[in-house]
Amino acid sequence: MAKNNILLTRIDNRLIHGQVVCNWAGTVGANLIVVVDDETANSETEKNIMKLAASSLGFDSRFFTVQHTIDVIEKASADQKIFLVCKTPETLRKLIEGGVEIKKVNIGNMHFSEGKKKVSDKVYASDKEMDDLNFIKSKVDEIYIQDTPDFKREEF
């Protein structure tokens, strides 16, 4: 697996939003938020909104497809301390399968929708998502559920 500067990876279907910018990025010591989501990477409107949120508190941001992330993440400058955010467990699984080294995973919001089962108060997962999460768990050093750094951490 490729070495990189990823301090923490978060699964959050909202990607960059208040909790990510105000709580997580600074707490983990990041200066760059990298969003990995094929759809978002190709949407100028979504990227501009999220860039504004990140830059409002001094964080730089990048928006990559899964494949682009696999291709470039190990080329990051040593000065770039990365907080990686994925919308779904499937995206993170693809990164890991593509050779990206992920050590720590925080599961944030995964909204309820039909066919999903409650994992915790803010995490609902389909059978496929549970399969992806269990795969991720088998490949990382640490995986846990935690809304914000000041909330109680739940082991996954």
Buried (B, 14 or more C-beta within 10 A) or exposed (E): EEEBBBBBBBBBBBBBBEBBBBBBBBBBEBBBBBBBBBEBBEBEEBBEBBBEBBEEEEBEBBBBBBBBBBBBBBEBEEEBBBBBBBBBBBBBBBBBEBEBBBBBBBBBBBEEEEEBEEBBEBBBBBEEBBBBBEBBEEBBEBBEBBBBEEEEEBEB
